[in-house]
Each structure stands twice: as C-alpha cells, then as structure tokens.
Amino acid sequence: MSRSARSSAWEQANHDTDTYDDAMQGWLEPIGPEEPRVYWMRRAIVLAVAVAVIAGIIWLFGRPRSVTGTPVSPSPSVSASASRTPSPSPSTPTATPTPAPETVASVPASEPTAEQPTEAAPPAGEPTPAGCQPAKLTLRVEGTTPLSRAEPEAGFHVVVSTTEQSCQLDLAASAAALAITSGTDEIWSTNDCAEWHPSGNLDLAAGQEGGFDVSWPIKRADGCELSDETLGAGTYVATASIGQSSARFVMQLQS
C-alpha cells in the first residue's frame, strides 16, 4: 500500500474514532438548547417504554396456555360423542343438568347435662360406728295412761340405750317393733303392715340414750286394715322389742 493510501486510511480511522467519541459525549452529556435534565427525563421515559414493551412481549408469548376440558357432572349426562344423532350446529352447547344442592341436616346442639348432686362423704377423721349388738341394748317404753277410746291415737316413745362405747342401730334391719296386747289377745303390731315399721338409724354411745316414736290408732288390726270394732275398756300392754331386748308399758283404756 502506498504512503498516501495508508495516510488516508489513518485519517479515516481517526475520524471514525472522533465521531464515536462525539456520539458518546452527546449521550453522556446531552447537548442542546434545553437544560440537561430535560434530555435525561426524555431518555428515562423512552427506556421505561422500551422495557414495558419487552416485558409485555415476554408475558404474552411465555404464559402457559389454558386447556379447556369438559366438566365432569356428578349426575349422568349424555355427551356429544355418545350421541348417534349429530347436533344441528357445532356451536350449540350441550345441555348439562345442574346438580341439585345437597341438603345438610342440621345437628341439634346437645343439651347440657344436669349435674347430679353427689352425696357428701363422711369426714375422714370420723369412722362410721359399728352396728349395735341387740343383747347389749336396754329399752324403755314411755306412754300415757289412762287412755280414752274417743282419742284418735295413742303415742309411745321407745327409749334405747347401750353398754357399748359407740354403735349405730338400724331400726329396720334390727326388726324393731311395738305390739299392743290384752292378755293373750294380739290387738295391733307394727309387724302387721310394712308401712308401720320403725325406720332410721340411731347413733348410740355408753351413757347416752336414743329413741323412736310409734303411734297406735287404738284399733284392732288385720294386716294393714284397721277394724271398725270398738275395743273394750280394760288393761292393755305396749311391748317394744329389738332382738332379745324388750320393754313393756301397761295402760288402762277407758270408755
């Protein structure tokens, strides 16, 4: 290559470099009649628009395509493929029966259970006394004499004591009873009817007395029935008994 040609090429290269430098200088340092911030704002807007366009293109072509399938109906239905008669128009939608709404039975709220009262347990420091022994019991019958047949009933109080330190007497279990007799004639007894039996518990201790009450309707009894017979005046005896222990009270019945 001749010297003139090399010189011309060198000048051309220098010219291109100067042109590139001028272009970069104009991009980095805006040149024009307006303020530099105006050019920077325009460039920012152009850059934002370009980024938005690129993002839109990526989203449009990159999103997954939705595949529309035939919904499955809970109830049997006739599909287009199963039908032998072609539909008049391909655009006519296949009628799908709407499933009936499920009926949910309401469950009633459970009613609060009433709390059952609990029996209070006896204090730990107080043991339950043992049962009284009838052979160690002493009885006494208290009543009124003389009696009038016009009175509705005669009341007796049976006093019970024991020689034991402490015991509990169950009147029903111990077969406590009171009977009215006149000589060998049995007039009335608490054993004639279950409703007349003495009941309850007596807590006894040595040197202390307990007792229970019995009422006699001043009538002869036949089971639970009372006789209309009028008792004659005379001597009557009320005998209380608990096991082997017994006591008597003698009274006079007046007309």
PyMOL commands that set and color helices and strands:
alter all, ss='L'
color gray80, all
select helices_A, chain A and resi 3-28+36-62+134-136+190-192+194-196
alter helices_A, ss='H'
color red, helices_A
select strands_A, chain A and resi 137-142+147-148+154-162+166-170+177-182+185-189+201-205+209-216+221-222+225-226+234-242+245-254
alter strands_A, ss='S'
color yellow, strands_A
deselect
rebuild
show_as cartoon
